[in-house]
Amino acid sequence: MIINTALVVVLALAAAAIILSMLYFRRFRIERPPIGVFNLQDVAFMMVGIILVPFLYVWLPTWLVGALLALSTLSLLYFMWEPVLRARLAVWLAVLLMLGADIWASMQYGATSAAFYAINDIVILAVIVGLTNLWAQSGMKARDVAILAGFLALYDFTATTLLPLMGDMMLRLAGLPLAPDVVWSGASGAGGTLVFVGIGLGDLLLASVFPLVMRKAFGRGAGYGAMLLAMAAICAMFFLPIGTVFPAMVVLGPLMVAQYIYWVRRKGQERTTWQYLQAEPVVGSR
């Protein structure tokens, strides 16, 4: 059935985001902007941004929302490609090619076409790899992600289940290029009803960055365990008998907090980035 294919595609893309983030983390070093080391003040700032951004996406003019998406995507793609391609011209060509292909597919085929979904999903995966590594390599701790995950569990439940905020934001962004989610669609049933299967950028970001900071803080076992648990939790959520938007962080958030508590009790204090690199040198680091 096509809907089963759509489900498999989205699950495969979610797993790819988590795995590719870890592979990049172990292979490349991002040239960090001058933002300092990530700390609890940054976590608090992120919480404020998480609360405000959905309102901005809903209230701002469509052209301005599209411009913000393009600007943020461009910068993240540049950071992601820079240590891979190294040559500035090659980096800019890769970034502009991905942005251009996404916008072209939206205009040429429509924002609900398979061609657009395929290109946009690839772009979003690249954004996830870049942003998760920017956070993790800027000194973000497992503690920071656990605090953020606990906050997001409460926020996601409120904004998605109790309020229509997330549903309104997803509808607003669904018709735009560079939409911040991973989506696939297919016809279901004899009537050919179009059904969408997807997961939001924010959920995949937390699911992908947590294994990185856990590996940095507590070692391979913690990192690989976080990867497997995140993929298993996402897979399980898609098989729940729910026909509406589901707040994924309600599941992912407590799972991350529980893992952090377990490993900090078992291992004690987190390793610093320097200690991590001394114990596990990054192979072929650039």
N, C-alpha and C positions, 0 to 999 in steps of 0.2 A: 504494500500500500504506500502511496506517495507520502501521506502524513507520517508514517513510520520512517521513511527516508529523511524527511525534514527533521525529525527528532534526532536521528543518528547524526546528521550533518551538524546540528547545533551542539550536540554533546561532543562530537569530535573536535569542533572548533574550540569549545571551552577547555577540553583537555590539552589542545595544542597551545592555547594561551598560557596555561600553567607550566607545561613542559618547556616551551620555548623561552619563557622568562628565566627559568632555572639554567638552561643551556647557555643563554646569553650571559647570565650572572657569573658563570664559571669560565667564560671565554673572553669577555670584553670589559674594559673599564671605561665608563662614560666620562667625558670631559665635563665636569660639573660646573654649572654657573656659580658666580660668587654669592651663594645664599647662606654659607655657613653650614654648621653641623645641625642635623635635624634634632629637635628636642620637643619637650612637652608644650612649649608655647606654640610651636608649629602645629601640633595636634589640635590645640584649642582653636587656632586660626582655621584649620581644615574643617573643624566641626561647624564653625560659623559659616564658612563658605558652603558646606553641604546643605545647611538650612536655607541659605539665601539663593543659591543658584537655581533650584527648581522654580522659584517665584519669578526670577529674572527671565528664564526661558519661556515661561507662560505669559508674562506681561510685556516683554520687550517686542518691538516690531520684528517681523520675520526676517527682514534683510539684516538687521543687526544681530539676531541670533545666529544666522548663517555665517556672518562675518566673524563672530566670536569663535564659532566652531572651527572655521578655517584657520584662524590665527593660532589657536591653541594646538590644533592638529599639526600645523606646519612646524611649530617649534619643537614639539615632542618627536616628530619624525626626524627632524634634523639631529637632535641629541641621540636618537637611536641609531641612525645610520653613520654618524661621524666616526666612531671607532672601528666600524666595519669596513667602510670604503676609504676613509682617511683623506683622500684627495677632495678638496672643497668642491670642485666642479662636479665630480661624480656624486657627492652627497646631495648637492642641490638638484641635479638631474633626477636622482631617485625620488627625492621629496616632491618635486613638482610633477613628476610622472604619476605618482600615486594620487596626489591631490587632483590633478587634472583628469585622471581616469575616473575617479569617484564622481566628480562634478559632471563630466561628460556622460557617464552612464545614467546619472539621474535625469539629465535633460533629454538624452536620446531615447531611453527606454522606460523612464518613469521610476519613481522611488519605491515601487512595489514589484519591480521586475526581478527575475532571477539573476540577470546580468548585473544589476545594481547591487543586489544582496551579496553576490560573490565578491565584487570588488570592494564594497564597503566593509565586509567582514574581514578581508585581508588587511585593509587599512587600520581597522580597529584593533586587530591582533598586534600589528606593529606598534600602535600607540600604547597598548598594554605592556608590551615588552619594554618599550622605552621608559614609560613612567614608573613602572615597578622597579626597574633597575636604577633610575634616577633617585628614587626614594631610598632604596636599600643601600646604594653605594654612597649616599649622602649622610649615612650614619643613623638612619631610622632603626630603632630597636624593636625587638619582639614585643616588649612592654608597650611601646607606642601603638603598634598595630592591634594588640589585644584591647587596649583602652578604646581605640577608634572602633574596633569591631563590636565591643559591648555597647557603645553609644549608637552605632548604626543599627543594631538589632532593635533597639527601642524606637529609633527614628523611622526606620523602614516600616515597622508595624504601624506606627501612627500615620505616616504620610501615605502609605499604600492601602492599609485596611480600614483605618478609622476616617481618613480624609481622602478626597479624590485627587490630591496633588500630583502623585506620581503618574496616575492614569492620564491626567490632563497633560502633563509634561510629555509623556510618551506619544500621545496623539499629536501634539504640536510639533514634535521633532521627527515624526515618522515620515513626513513628506519632504524632508530636507536632505541635501547631500551631507555626508560625514555624520549621519545619525549615530549617536553614541550607544549602540547596542549591536549584538550579534544575532542576526535573524535569518531564518529560512522559511519558506512557505510551500504549501502544496495543496492540491485539491483533496477533499475527504468525502467519502460516501458516493452514492450513485448520483446525487445532484451536483457533484463537483464543487461543493462549497469550499472557498478558499480559507485555509487555516494557517495561522502564523505561529511559529515556535521560535522563542528568542530568550535571551538573557541580557541584562543591562550591563553597561560598561563598568559601573561602580561595583557591582557584585563580582565581576571577573577580576577587577583590579585587586580587591581585597583577597580573593581566592588565590591570586597569582603572586602577590607580594608577600603574603604570610609565610609560604615555604622558604623564600629567600632570607627573610630576617630570622627565621627559626634555624636555618642551617648556619647562618653567620653567628647566631647566639649560642647554639647548643650542639651543633655538629650535624653530620650526615643523617643520622637516624631521625632526628627531629625534623630536618628539612624534607626528607623523602616521605616520612610519615604524614606531614602536613599536606604534601602533594596528593598522596593517595586518599586521605580523608576528604580533602576538598573535592576531588573528582567523584568520589563515591557519594558525597552529600548532594552535589549538583545533579548527578544521575538519579538519585532517589527522589529528589524534588520534582523532576519532570514526570515521574510516574505516579505522583499523587493525583487523586481524582478531583482536580480543581480546574474549573473552566474560566478563571479570571486571572488577573495579575497577582502573582504571589510574592510576598516580601522575602526574598531569598536570604537576607541577612538575619532573619529570625532563626534560621537554621545554622548558617555559617558563623554568625557572631558568637553565640555560646560555645560552639565547637572550638573556635579559635581561643577563646578565653580559657576553656578547660585544658586545652593542650599546653598553653603557656603556663598555667598553674602546675600542671604535672611536671613539665620539664624544669621549671625553676626550682621546684622542690627536689627534683632528682639531681640536677647539675649545680644548683646554686646560682651565683651571679652570672649574668650574660657575658660572653666574650666581647671585647671591643673589636672594631674592624681590623685594627692592627694585629690583635691576637688571632683572629680568624685567618688573616692572610699569612701569618707565620705558620699556622697549623695546616692550612689548606691553600697553598699557593695557587693562584689562578693560572691555569695552563694556557700558554700562548697569549698572555695578557698584552693588550695594546693600549 
